[in-house]
Amino acid sequence: MRGESPVTKRRRRTILVVDDDAAILLAISDVLHAEGYPVITTRDGESALKIAERRRPSLILL
């Protein structure tokens, strides 16, 4: 039986990106999506905390 490829495993690891600048959010999320990561974006810390509690991302970029 073959294991999952690193790319397949990586695609399951969601990243939460937080920044108040929409252009930065778009640029970072575009790069991460292109690499196969599911991305959640938000523009403020309060909503980031709520999202992190609900969705449990593997990584949070501030």
PDBQT receptor file of N, H, CA, C and O in Angstrom, charges set to zero:
ATOM      1  N   MET A   1       0.843  -1.176   0.000  1.00  0.00    +0.000 N 
ATOM      2  CA  MET A   1       0.000   0.000   0.000  1.00  0.00    +0.000 C 
ATOM      3  C   MET A   1       0.890   1.242   0.000  1.00  0.00    +0.000 C 
ATOM      4  O   MET A   1       1.846   1.330   0.770  1.00  0.00    +0.000 OA
ATOM      5  N   ARG A   2       0.575   2.174  -0.849  1.00  0.00    +0.000 N 
ATOM      6  H   ARG A   2      -0.202   2.102  -1.475  1.00  0.00    +0.000 HD
ATOM      7  CA  ARG A   2       1.374   3.391  -0.948  1.00  0.00    +0.000 C 
ATOM      8  C   ARG A   2       0.837   4.456  -0.006  1.00  0.00    +0.000 C 
ATOM      9  O   ARG A   2      -0.371   4.577   0.197  1.00  0.00    +0.000 OA
ATOM     10  N   GLY A   3       1.761   5.227   0.567  1.00  0.00    +0.000 N 
ATOM     11  H   GLY A   3       2.743   5.129   0.403  1.00  0.00    +0.000 HD
ATOM     12  CA  GLY A   3       1.356   6.331   1.429  1.00  0.00    +0.000 C 
ATOM     13  C   GLY A   3       0.967   7.542   0.595  1.00  0.00    +0.000 C 
ATOM     14  O   GLY A   3       1.148   7.568  -0.622  1.00  0.00    +0.000 OA
ATOM     15  N   GLU A   4       0.435   8.532   1.273  1.00  0.00    +0.000 N 
ATOM     16  H   GLU A   4       0.288   8.510   2.262  1.00  0.00    +0.000 HD
ATOM     17  CA  GLU A   4       0.051   9.762   0.592  1.00  0.00    +0.000 C 
ATOM     18  C   GLU A   4       1.293  10.573   0.246  1.00  0.00    +0.000 C 
ATOM     19  O   GLU A   4       2.290  10.547   0.968  1.00  0.00    +0.000 OA
ATOM     20  N   SER A   5       1.218  11.279  -0.848  1.00  0.00    +0.000 N 
ATOM     21  H   SER A   5       0.409  11.300  -1.435  1.00  0.00    +0.000 HD
ATOM     22  CA  SER A   5       2.338  12.131  -1.237  1.00  0.00    +0.000 C 
ATOM     23  C   SER A   5       2.384  13.350  -0.323  1.00  0.00    +0.000 C 
ATOM     24  O   SER A   5       1.365  13.707   0.270  1.00  0.00    +0.000 OA
ATOM     25  N   PRO A   6       3.544  13.999  -0.194  1.00  0.00    +0.000 N 
ATOM     26  CA  PRO A   6       3.634  15.217   0.623  1.00  0.00    +0.000 C 
ATOM     27  C   PRO A   6       2.660  16.294   0.167  1.00  0.00    +0.000 C 
ATOM     28  O   PRO A   6       2.142  17.045   0.993  1.00  0.00    +0.000 OA
ATOM     29  N   VAL A   7       2.404  16.380  -1.133  1.00  0.00    +0.000 N 
ATOM     30  H   VAL A   7       2.825  15.770  -1.804  1.00  0.00    +0.000 HD
ATOM     31  CA  VAL A   7       1.478  17.387  -1.642  1.00  0.00    +0.000 C 
ATOM     32  C   VAL A   7       0.067  17.098  -1.167  1.00  0.00    +0.000 C 
ATOM     33  O   VAL A   7      -0.654  18.021  -0.787  1.00  0.00    +0.000 OA
ATOM     34  N   THR A   8      -0.347  15.828  -1.179  1.00  0.00    +0.000 N 
ATOM     35  H   THR A   8       0.239  15.078  -1.487  1.00  0.00    +0.000 HD
ATOM     36  CA  THR A   8      -1.676  15.462  -0.712  1.00  0.00    +0.000 C 
ATOM     37  C   THR A   8      -1.833  15.789   0.760  1.00  0.00    +0.000 C 
ATOM     38  O   THR A   8      -2.858  16.340   1.161  1.00  0.00    +0.000 OA
ATOM     39  N   LYS A   9      -0.846  15.463   1.570  1.00  0.00    +0.000 N 
ATOM     40  H   LYS A   9      -0.013  15.015   1.244  1.00  0.00    +0.000 HD
ATOM     41  CA  LYS A   9      -0.908  15.781   2.994  1.00  0.00    +0.000 C 
ATOM     42  C   LYS A   9      -0.959  17.286   3.207  1.00  0.00    +0.000 C 
ATOM     43  O   LYS A   9      -1.714  17.764   4.054  1.00  0.00    +0.000 OA
ATOM     44  N   ARG A  10      -0.167  18.038   2.452  1.00  0.00    +0.000 N 
ATOM     45  H   ARG A  10       0.446  17.650   1.764  1.00  0.00    +0.000 HD
ATOM     46  CA  ARG A  10      -0.096  19.484   2.606  1.00  0.00    +0.000 C 
ATOM     47  C   ARG A  10      -1.442  20.122   2.304  1.00  0.00    +0.000 C 
ATOM     48  O   ARG A  10      -1.816  21.103   2.947  1.00  0.00    +0.000 OA
ATOM     49  N   ARG A  11      -2.159  19.595   1.360  1.00  0.00    +0.000 N 
ATOM     50  H   ARG A  11      -1.855  18.799   0.838  1.00  0.00    +0.000 HD
ATOM     51  CA  ARG A  11      -3.429  20.201   0.957  1.00  0.00    +0.000 C 
ATOM     52  C   ARG A  11      -4.466  20.179   2.073  1.00  0.00    +0.000 C 
ATOM     53  O   ARG A  11      -5.420  20.957   2.041  1.00  0.00    +0.000 OA
ATOM     54  N   ARG A  12      -4.301  19.333   3.025  1.00  0.00    +0.000 N 
ATOM     55  H   ARG A  12      -3.526  18.702   3.051  1.00  0.00    +0.000 HD
ATOM     56  CA  ARG A  12      -5.262  19.257   4.126  1.00  0.00    +0.000 C 
ATOM     57  C   ARG A  12      -4.958  20.248   5.241  1.00  0.00    +0.000 C 
ATOM     58  O   ARG A  12      -5.790  20.433   6.129  1.00  0.00    +0.000 OA
ATOM     59  N   ARG A  13      -3.810  20.882   5.226  1.00  0.00    +0.000 N 
ATOM     60  H   ARG A  13      -3.134  20.732   4.505  1.00  0.00    +0.000 HD
ATOM     61  CA  ARG A  13      -3.390  21.769   6.303  1.00  0.00    +0.000 C 
ATOM     62  C   ARG A  13      -3.802  23.200   5.990  1.00  0.00    +0.000 C 
ATOM     63  O   ARG A  13      -3.186  23.880   5.169  1.00  0.00    +0.000 OA
ATOM     64  N   THR A  14      -4.844  23.632   6.656  1.00  0.00    +0.000 N 
ATOM     65  H   THR A  14      -5.344  23.080   7.323  1.00  0.00    +0.000 HD
ATOM     66  CA  THR A  14      -5.404  24.952   6.409  1.00  0.00    +0.000 C 
ATOM     67  C   THR A  14      -4.562  26.035   7.063  1.00  0.00    +0.000 C 
ATOM     68  O   THR A  14      -4.054  25.865   8.172  1.00  0.00    +0.000 OA
ATOM     69  N   ILE A  15      -4.424  27.158   6.355  1.00  0.00    +0.000 N 
ATOM     70  H   ILE A  15      -4.836  27.296   5.454  1.00  0.00    +0.000 HD
ATOM     71  CA  ILE A  15      -3.666  28.298   6.850  1.00  0.00    +0.000 C 
ATOM     72  C   ILE A  15      -4.610  29.484   6.988  1.00  0.00    +0.000 C 
ATOM     73  O   ILE A  15      -5.355  29.812   6.065  1.00  0.00    +0.000 OA
ATOM     74  N   LEU A  16      -4.568  30.120   8.150  1.00  0.00    +0.000 N 
ATOM     75  H   LEU A  16      -3.962  29.853   8.900  1.00  0.00    +0.000 HD
ATOM     76  CA  LEU A  16      -5.328  31.343   8.406  1.00  0.00    +0.000 C 
ATOM     77  C   LEU A  16      -4.381  32.521   8.240  1.00  0.00    +0.000 C 
ATOM     78  O   LEU A  16      -3.343  32.587   8.897  1.00  0.00    +0.000 OA
ATOM     79  N   VAL A  17      -4.739  33.453   7.359  1.00  0.00    +0.000 N 
ATOM     80  H   VAL A  17      -5.583  33.400   6.824  1.00  0.00    +0.000 HD
ATOM     81  CA  VAL A  17      -3.923  34.641   7.109  1.00  0.00    +0.000 C 
ATOM     82  C   VAL A  17      -4.692  35.855   7.616  1.00  0.00    +0.000 C 
ATOM     83  O   VAL A  17      -5.852  36.063   7.258  1.00  0.00    +0.000 OA
ATOM     84  N   VAL A  18      -4.028  36.658   8.459  1.00  0.00    +0.000 N 
ATOM     85  H   VAL A  18      -3.086  36.489   8.750  1.00  0.00    +0.000 HD
ATOM     86  CA  VAL A  18      -4.659  37.827   9.064  1.00  0.00    +0.000 C 
ATOM     87  C   VAL A  18      -3.861  39.069   8.699  1.00  0.00    +0.000 C 
ATOM     88  O   VAL A  18      -2.667  39.155   8.984  1.00  0.00    +0.000 OA
ATOM     89  N   ASP A  19      -4.526  40.028   8.068  1.00  0.00    +0.000 N 
ATOM     90  H   ASP A  19      -5.496  39.958   7.836  1.00  0.00    +0.000 HD
ATOM     91  CA  ASP A  19      -3.882  41.312   7.759  1.00  0.00    +0.000 C 
ATOM     92  C   ASP A  19      -4.971  42.332   7.455  1.00  0.00    +0.000 C 
ATOM     93  O   ASP A  19      -5.990  41.993   6.854  1.00  0.00    +0.000 OA
ATOM     94  N   ASP A  20      -4.762  43.572   7.865  1.00  0.00    +0.000 N 
ATOM     95  H   ASP A  20      -3.934  43.847   8.354  1.00  0.00    +0.000 HD
ATOM     96  CA  ASP A  20      -5.772  44.599   7.615  1.00  0.00    +0.000 C 
ATOM     97  C   ASP A  20      -5.673  45.199   6.214  1.00  0.00    +0.000 C 
ATOM     98  O   ASP A  20      -6.509  46.016   5.829  1.00  0.00    +0.000 OA
ATOM     99  N   ASP A  21      -4.670  44.804   5.464  1.00  0.00    +0.000 N 
ATOM    100  H   ASP A  21      -3.990  44.140   5.777  1.00  0.00    +0.000 HD
ATOM    101  CA  ASP A  21      -4.486  45.291   4.094  1.00  0.00    +0.000 C 
ATOM    102  C   ASP A  21      -4.997  44.232   3.116  1.00  0.00    +0.000 C 
ATOM    103  O   ASP A  21      -4.439  43.138   3.029  1.00  0.00    +0.000 OA
ATOM    104  N   ALA A  22      -6.054  44.563   2.388  1.00  0.00    +0.000 N 
ATOM    105  H   ALA A  22      -6.507  45.451   2.460  1.00  0.00    +0.000 HD
ATOM    106  CA  ALA A  22      -6.678  43.598   1.474  1.00  0.00    +0.000 C 
ATOM    107  C   ALA A  22      -5.718  43.119   0.386  1.00  0.00    +0.000 C 
ATOM    108  O   ALA A  22      -5.773  41.958  -0.020  1.00  0.00    +0.000 OA
ATOM    109  N   ALA A  23      -4.842  44.002  -0.088  1.00  0.00    +0.000 N 
ATOM    110  H   ALA A  23      -4.797  44.945   0.242  1.00  0.00    +0.000 HD
ATOM    111  CA  ALA A  23      -3.894  43.620  -1.141  1.00  0.00    +0.000 C 
ATOM    112  C   ALA A  23      -2.909  42.569  -0.640  1.00  0.00    +0.000 C 
ATOM    113  O   ALA A  23      -2.559  41.641  -1.369  1.00  0.00    +0.000 OA
ATOM    114  N   ILE A  24      -2.465  42.716   0.603  1.00  0.00    +0.000 N 
ATOM    115  H   ILE A  24      -2.750  43.470   1.195  1.00  0.00    +0.000 HD
ATOM    116  CA  ILE A  24      -1.543  41.737   1.188  1.00  0.00    +0.000 C 
ATOM    117  C   ILE A  24      -2.255  40.404   1.384  1.00  0.00    +0.000 C 
ATOM    118  O   ILE A  24      -1.697  39.350   1.077  1.00  0.00    +0.000 OA
ATOM    119  N   LEU A  25      -3.484  40.445   1.893  1.00  0.00    +0.000 N 
ATOM    120  H   LEU A  25      -3.938  41.301   2.141  1.00  0.00    +0.000 HD
ATOM    121  CA  LEU A  25      -4.260  39.208   2.054  1.00  0.00    +0.000 C 
ATOM    122  C   LEU A  25      -4.398  38.474   0.726  1.00  0.00    +0.000 C 
ATOM    123  O   LEU A  25      -4.208  37.260   0.654  1.00  0.00    +0.000 OA
ATOM    124  N   LEU A  26      -4.727  39.212  -0.313  1.00  0.00    +0.000 N 
ATOM    125  H   LEU A  26      -4.881  40.199  -0.255  1.00  0.00    +0.000 HD
ATOM    126  CA  LEU A  26      -4.906  38.600  -1.627  1.00  0.00    +0.000 C 
ATOM    127  C   LEU A  26      -3.602  38.003  -2.143  1.00  0.00    +0.000 C 
ATOM    128  O   LEU A  26      -3.591  36.880  -2.648  1.00  0.00    +0.000 OA
ATOM    129  N   ALA A  27      -2.512  38.739  -2.020  1.00  0.00    +0.000 N 
ATOM    130  H   ALA A  27      -2.521  39.651  -1.609  1.00  0.00    +0.000 HD
ATOM    131  CA  ALA A  27      -1.219  38.255  -2.518  1.00  0.00    +0.000 C 
ATOM    132  C   ALA A  27      -0.787  36.980  -1.803  1.00  0.00    +0.000 C 
ATOM    133  O   ALA A  27      -0.381  36.008  -2.441  1.00  0.00    +0.000 OA
ATOM    134  N   ILE A  28      -0.878  36.989  -0.473  1.00  0.00    +0.000 N 
ATOM    135  H   ILE A  28      -1.208  37.779   0.046  1.00  0.00    +0.000 HD
ATOM    136  CA  ILE A  28      -0.455  35.814   0.297  1.00  0.00    +0.000 C 
ATOM    137  C   ILE A  28      -1.371  34.626   0.018  1.00  0.00    +0.000 C 
ATOM    138  O   ILE A  28      -0.896  33.509  -0.184  1.00  0.00    +0.000 OA
ATOM    139  N   SER A  29      -2.675  34.863   0.008  1.00  0.00    +0.000 N 
ATOM    140  H   SER A  29      -3.061  35.771   0.173  1.00  0.00    +0.000 HD
ATOM    141  CA  SER A  29      -3.591  33.744  -0.224  1.00  0.00    +0.000 C 
ATOM    142  C   SER A  29      -3.433  33.179  -1.634  1.00  0.00    +0.000 C 
ATOM    143  O   SER A  29      -3.552  31.968  -1.824  1.00  0.00    +0.000 OA
ATOM    144  N   ASP A  30      -3.169  34.030  -2.625  1.00  0.00    +0.000 N 
ATOM    145  H   ASP A  30      -3.072  35.013  -2.471  1.00  0.00    +0.000 HD
ATOM    146  CA  ASP A  30      -2.944  33.536  -3.989  1.00  0.00    +0.000 C 
ATOM    147  C   ASP A  30      -1.737  32.604  -4.052  1.00  0.00    +0.000 C 
ATOM    148  O   ASP A  30      -1.795  31.550  -4.685  1.00  0.00    +0.000 OA
ATOM    149  N   VAL A  31      -0.647  32.993  -3.396  1.00  0.00    +0.000 N 
ATOM    150  H   VAL A  31      -0.601  33.850  -2.882  1.00  0.00    +0.000 HD
ATOM    151  CA  VAL A  31       0.565  32.163  -3.392  1.00  0.00    +0.000 C 
ATOM    152  C   VAL A  31       0.296  30.831  -2.694  1.00  0.00    +0.000 C 
ATOM    153  O   VAL A  31       0.679  29.774  -3.196  1.00  0.00    +0.000 OA
ATOM    154  N   LEU A  32      -0.357  30.885  -1.545  1.00  0.00    +0.000 N 
ATOM    155  H   LEU A  32      -0.669  31.743  -1.138  1.00  0.00    +0.000 HD
ATOM    156  CA  LEU A  32      -0.631  29.661  -0.790  1.00  0.00    +0.000 C 
ATOM    157  C   LEU A  32      -1.594  28.743  -1.539  1.00  0.00    +0.000 C 
ATOM    158  O   LEU A  32      -1.398  27.528  -1.563  1.00  0.00    +0.000 OA
ATOM    159  N   HIS A  33      -2.633  29.317  -2.150  1.00  0.00    +0.000 N 
ATOM    160  H   HIS A  33      -2.792  30.304  -2.130  1.00  0.00    +0.000 HD
ATOM    161  CA  HIS A  33      -3.558  28.515  -2.964  1.00  0.00    +0.000 C 
ATOM    162  C   HIS A  33      -2.817  27.842  -4.115  1.00  0.00    +0.000 C 
ATOM    163  O   HIS A  33      -3.059  26.674  -4.417  1.00  0.00    +0.000 OA
ATOM    164  N   ALA A  34      -1.917  28.582  -4.755  1.00  0.00    +0.000 N 
ATOM    165  H   ALA A  34      -1.721  29.532  -4.509  1.00  0.00    +0.000 HD
ATOM    166  CA  ALA A  34      -1.154  28.026  -5.877  1.00  0.00    +0.000 C 
ATOM    167  C   ALA A  34      -0.290  26.846  -5.440  1.00  0.00    +0.000 C 
ATOM    168  O   ALA A  34       0.008  25.960  -6.241  1.00  0.00    +0.000 OA
ATOM    169  N   GLU A  35       0.109  26.835  -4.173  1.00  0.00    +0.000 N 
ATOM    170  H   GLU A  35      -0.133  27.555  -3.523  1.00  0.00    +0.000 HD
ATOM    171  CA  GLU A  35       0.910  25.731  -3.632  1.00  0.00    +0.000 C 
ATOM    172  C   GLU A  35       0.042  24.596  -3.093  1.00  0.00    +0.000 C 
ATOM    173  O   GLU A  35       0.563  23.592  -2.606  1.00  0.00    +0.000 OA
ATOM    174  N   GLY A  36      -1.280  24.753  -3.178  1.00  0.00    +0.000 N 
ATOM    175  H   GLY A  36      -1.703  25.568  -3.573  1.00  0.00    +0.000 HD
ATOM    176  CA  GLY A  36      -2.178  23.677  -2.792  1.00  0.00    +0.000 C 
ATOM    177  C   GLY A  36      -2.743  23.749  -1.386  1.00  0.00    +0.000 C 
ATOM    178  O   GLY A  36      -3.371  22.797  -0.924  1.00  0.00    +0.000 OA
ATOM    179  N   TYR A  37      -2.531  24.860  -0.700  1.00  0.00    +0.000 N 
ATOM    180  H   TYR A  37      -2.021  25.634  -1.075  1.00  0.00    +0.000 HD
ATOM    181  CA  TYR A  37      -3.038  24.986   0.665  1.00  0.00    +0.000 C 
ATOM    182  C   TYR A  37      -4.435  25.588   0.684  1.00  0.00    +0.000 C 
ATOM    183  O   TYR A  37      -4.711  26.529  -0.059  1.00  0.00    +0.000 OA
ATOM    184  N   PRO A  38      -5.320  25.058   1.525  1.00  0.00    +0.000 N 
ATOM    185  CA  PRO A  38      -6.581  25.746   1.780  1.00  0.00    +0.000 C 
ATOM    186  C   PRO A  38      -6.277  26.961   2.658  1.00  0.00    +0.000 C 
ATOM    187  O   PRO A  38      -5.532  26.854   3.632  1.00  0.00    +0.000 OA
ATOM    188  N   VAL A  39      -6.849  28.107   2.317  1.00  0.00    +0.000 N 
ATOM    189  H   VAL A  39      -7.454  28.194   1.526  1.00  0.00    +0.000 HD
ATOM    190  CA  VAL A  39      -6.538  29.351   3.021  1.00  0.00    +0.000 C 
ATOM    191  C   VAL A  39      -7.823  30.018   3.485  1.00  0.00    +0.000 C 
ATOM    192  O   VAL A  39      -8.815  30.071   2.757  1.00  0.00    +0.000 OA
ATOM    193  N   ILE A  40      -7.785  30.522   4.705  1.00  0.00    +0.000 N 
ATOM    194  H   ILE A  40      -6.979  30.479   5.297  1.00  0.00    +0.000 HD
ATOM    195  CA  ILE A  40      -8.851  31.353   5.249  1.00  0.00    +0.000 C 
ATOM    196  C   ILE A  40      -8.227  32.720   5.490  1.00  0.00    +0.000 C 
ATOM    197  O   ILE A  40      -7.117  32.806   6.017  1.00  0.00    +0.000 OA
ATOM    198  N   THR A  41      -8.921  33.787   5.114  1.00  0.00    +0.000 N 
ATOM    199  H   THR A  41      -9.822  33.717   4.687  1.00  0.00    +0.000 HD
ATOM    200  CA  THR A  41      -8.390  35.125   5.354  1.00  0.00    +0.000 C 
ATOM    201  C   THR A  41      -9.359  35.938   6.198  1.00  0.00    +0.000 C 
ATOM    202  O   THR A  41     -10.574  35.741   6.154  1.00  0.00    +0.000 OA
ATOM    203  N   THR A  42      -8.791  36.851   6.964  1.00  0.00    +0.000 N 
ATOM    204  H   THR A  42      -7.804  37.010   7.001  1.00  0.00    +0.000 HD
ATOM    205  CA  THR A  42      -9.587  37.799   7.724  1.00  0.00    +0.000 C 
ATOM    206  C   THR A  42      -8.757  39.052   7.950  1.00  0.00    +0.000 C 
ATOM    207  O   THR A  42      -7.530  39.028   7.852  1.00  0.00    +0.000 OA
ATOM    208  N   ARG A  43      -9.449  40.155   8.255  1.00  0.00    +0.000 N 
ATOM    209  H   ARG A  43     -10.446  40.175   8.335  1.00  0.00    +0.000 HD
ATOM    210  CA  ARG A  43      -8.764  41.440   8.330  1.00  0.00    +0.000 C 
ATOM    211  C   ARG A  43      -8.569  41.967   9.744  1.00  0.00    +0.000 C 
ATOM    212  O   ARG A  43      -8.021  43.057   9.911  1.00  0.00    +0.000 OA
ATOM    213  N   ASP A  44      -8.998  41.234  10.768  1.00  0.00    +0.000 N 
ATOM    214  H   ASP A  44      -9.444  40.349  10.632  1.00  0.00    +0.000 HD
ATOM    215  CA  ASP A  44      -8.776  41.747  12.127  1.00  0.00    +0.000 C 
ATOM    216  C   ASP A  44      -8.579  40.609  13.124  1.00  0.00    +0.000 C 
ATOM    217  O   ASP A  44      -8.978  39.469  12.885  1.00  0.00    +0.000 OA
ATOM    218  N   GLY A  45      -7.960  40.947  14.233  1.00  0.00    +0.000 N 
ATOM    219  H   GLY A  45      -7.636  41.873  14.427  1.00  0.00    +0.000 HD
ATOM    220  CA  GLY A  45      -7.612  39.956  15.242  1.00  0.00    +0.000 C 
ATOM    221  C   GLY A  45      -8.800  39.304  15.913  1.00  0.00    +0.000 C 
ATOM    222  O   GLY A  45      -8.771  38.110  16.211  1.00  0.00    +0.000 OA
ATOM    223  N   GLU A  46      -9.847  40.081  16.154  1.00  0.00    +0.000 N 
ATOM    224  H   GLU A  46      -9.870  41.051  15.912  1.00  0.00    +0.000 HD
ATOM    225  CA  GLU A  46     -11.025  39.528  16.824  1.00  0.00    +0.000 C 
ATOM    226  C   GLU A  46     -11.665  38.413  15.996  1.00  0.00    +0.000 C 
ATOM    227  O   GLU A  46     -11.986  37.347  16.521  1.00  0.00    +0.000 OA
ATOM    228  N   SER A  47     -11.845  38.663  14.720  1.00  0.00    +0.000 N 
ATOM    229  H   SER A  47     -11.584  39.529  14.293  1.00  0.00    +0.000 HD
ATOM    230  CA  SER A  47     -12.424  37.609  13.875  1.00  0.00    +0.000 C 
ATOM    231  C   SER A  47     -11.439  36.456  13.692  1.00  0.00    +0.000 C 
ATOM    232  O   SER A  47     -11.854  35.306  13.548  1.00  0.00    +0.000 OA
ATOM    233  N   ALA A  48     -10.146  36.752  13.695  1.00  0.00    +0.000 N 
ATOM    234  H   ALA A  48      -9.809  37.686  13.812  1.00  0.00    +0.000 HD
ATOM    235  CA  ALA A  48      -9.139  35.690  13.586  1.00  0.00    +0.000 C 
ATOM    236  C   ALA A  48      -9.244  34.725  14.762  1.00  0.00    +0.000 C 
ATOM    237  O   ALA A  48      -9.149  33.510  14.584  1.00  0.00    +0.000 OA
ATOM    238  N   LEU A  49      -9.437  35.262  15.955  1.00  0.00    +0.000 N 
ATOM    239  H   LEU A  49      -9.514  36.248  16.100  1.00  0.00    +0.000 HD
ATOM    240  CA  LEU A  49      -9.590  34.401  17.132  1.00  0.00    +0.000 C 
ATOM    241  C   LEU A  49     -10.818  33.504  17.009  1.00  0.00    +0.000 C 
ATOM    242  O   LEU A  49     -10.757  32.314  17.320  1.00  0.00    +0.000 OA
ATOM    243  N   LYS A  50     -11.916  34.069  16.561  1.00  0.00    +0.000 N 
ATOM    244  H   LYS A  50     -11.965  35.036  16.308  1.00  0.00    +0.000 HD
ATOM    245  CA  LYS A  50     -13.143  33.279  16.396  1.00  0.00    +0.000 C 
ATOM    246  C   LYS A  50     -12.959  32.181  15.346  1.00  0.00    +0.000 C 
ATOM    247  O   LYS A  50     -13.377  31.040  15.543  1.00  0.00    +0.000 OA
ATOM    248  N   ILE A  51     -12.331  32.545  14.239  1.00  0.00    +0.000 N 
ATOM    249  H   ILE A  51     -11.991  33.472  14.080  1.00  0.00    +0.000 HD
ATOM    250  CA  ILE A  51     -12.090  31.565  13.177  1.00  0.00    +0.000 C 
ATOM    251  C   ILE A  51     -11.154  30.469  13.674  1.00  0.00    +0.000 C 
ATOM    252  O   ILE A  51     -11.384  29.288  13.417  1.00  0.00    +0.000 OA
ATOM    253  N   ALA A  52     -10.102  30.860  14.381  1.00  0.00    +0.000 N 
ATOM    254  H   ALA A  52      -9.915  31.820  14.590  1.00  0.00    +0.000 HD
ATOM    255  CA  ALA A  52      -9.132  29.881  14.883  1.00  0.00    +0.000 C 
ATOM    256  C   ALA A  52      -9.783  28.891  15.844  1.00  0.00    +0.000 C 
ATOM    257  O   ALA A  52      -9.457  27.703  15.828  1.00  0.00    +0.000 OA
ATOM    258  N   GLU A  53     -10.695  29.371  16.676  1.00  0.00    +0.000 N 
ATOM    259  H   GLU A  53     -10.959  30.336  16.689  1.00  0.00    +0.000 HD
ATOM    260  CA  GLU A  53     -11.393  28.477  17.607  1.00  0.00    +0.000 C 
ATOM    261  C   GLU A  53     -12.285  27.487  16.867  1.00  0.00    +0.000 C 
ATOM    262  O   GLU A  53     -12.347  26.311  17.226  1.00  0.00    +0.000 OA
ATOM    263  N   ARG A  54     -12.971  27.963  15.836  1.00  0.00    +0.000 N 
ATOM    264  H   ARG A  54     -12.920  28.918  15.544  1.00  0.00    +0.000 HD
ATOM    265  CA  ARG A  54     -13.905  27.108  15.087  1.00  0.00    +0.000 C 
ATOM    266  C   ARG A  54     -13.205  26.180  14.113  1.00  0.00    +0.000 C 
ATOM    267  O   ARG A  54     -13.513  24.989  14.062  1.00  0.00    +0.000 OA
ATOM    268  N   ARG A  55     -12.273  26.704  13.347  1.00  0.00    +0.000 N 
ATOM    269  H   ARG A  55     -12.022  27.671  13.389  1.00  0.00    +0.000 HD
ATOM    270  CA  ARG A  55     -11.696  25.963  12.226  1.00  0.00    +0.000 C 
ATOM    271  C   ARG A  55     -10.388  25.251  12.549  1.00  0.00    +0.000 C 
ATOM    272  O   ARG A  55     -10.008  24.324  11.834  1.00  0.00    +0.000 OA
ATOM    273  N   ARG A  56      -9.695  25.656  13.597  1.00  0.00    +0.000 N 
ATOM    274  H   ARG A  56     -10.003  26.410  14.178  1.00  0.00    +0.000 HD
ATOM    275  CA  ARG A  56      -8.429  25.028  14.009  1.00  0.00    +0.000 C 
ATOM    276  C   ARG A  56      -7.415  24.932  12.864  1.00  0.00    +0.000 C 
ATOM    277  O   ARG A  56      -7.029  23.830  12.475  1.00  0.00    +0.000 OA
ATOM    278  N   PRO A  57      -6.981  26.076  12.321  1.00  0.00    +0.000 N 
ATOM    279  CA  PRO A  57      -5.998  26.024  11.233  1.00  0.00    +0.000 C 
ATOM    280  C   PRO A  57      -4.672  25.453  11.715  1.00  0.00    +0.000 C 
ATOM    281  O   PRO A  57      -4.347  25.526  12.900  1.00  0.00    +0.000 OA
ATOM    282  N   SER A  58      -3.915  24.889  10.795  1.00  0.00    +0.000 N 
ATOM    283  H   SER A  58      -4.178  24.829   9.832  1.00  0.00    +0.000 HD
ATOM    284  CA  SER A  58      -2.599  24.338  11.127  1.00  0.00    +0.000 C 
ATOM    285  C   SER A  58      -1.567  25.431  11.331  1.00  0.00    +0.000 C 
ATOM    286  O   SER A  58      -0.585  25.240  12.048  1.00  0.00    +0.000 OA
ATOM    287  N   LEU A  59      -1.791  26.586  10.697  1.00  0.00    +0.000 N 
ATOM    288  H   LEU A  59      -2.589  26.741  10.115  1.00  0.00    +0.000 HD
ATOM    289  CA  LEU A  59      -0.845  27.696  10.776  1.00  0.00    +0.000 C 
ATOM    290  C   LEU A  59      -1.619  28.997  10.706  1.00  0.00    +0.000 C 
ATOM    291  O   LEU A  59      -2.587  29.111   9.954  1.00  0.00    +0.000 OA
ATOM    292  N   ILE A  60      -1.190  29.988  11.499  1.00  0.00    +0.000 N 
ATOM    293  H   ILE A  60      -0.403  29.895  12.110  1.00  0.00    +0.000 HD
ATOM    294  CA  ILE A  60      -1.773  31.324  11.450  1.00  0.00    +0.000 C 
ATOM    295  C   ILE A  60      -0.661  32.304  11.111  1.00  0.00    +0.000 C 
ATOM    296  O   ILE A  60       0.348  32.378  11.811  1.00  0.00    +0.000 OA
ATOM    297  N   LEU A  61      -0.855  33.060  10.024  1.00  0.00    +0.000 N 
ATOM    298  H   LEU A  61      -1.675  32.999   9.455  1.00  0.00    +0.000 HD
ATOM    299  CA  LEU A  61       0.100  34.092   9.626  1.00  0.00    +0.000 C 
ATOM    300  C   LEU A  61      -0.500  35.448   9.955  1.00  0.00    +0.000 C 
ATOM    301  O   LEU A  61      -1.599  35.780   9.511  1.00  0.00    +0.000 OA
ATOM    302  N   LEU A  62       0.238  36.230  10.740  1.00  0.00    +0.000 N 
ATOM    303  H   LEU A  62       1.131  35.960  11.101  1.00  0.00    +0.000 HD
ATOM    304  CA  LEU A  62      -0.234  37.567  11.129  1.00  0.00    +0.000 C 
ATOM    305  C   LEU A  62       0.574  38.624  10.424  1.00  0.00    +0.000 C 
ATOM    306  O   LEU A  62       0.333  39.815  10.616  1.00  0.00    +0.000 OA
TER     307      LEU A  62
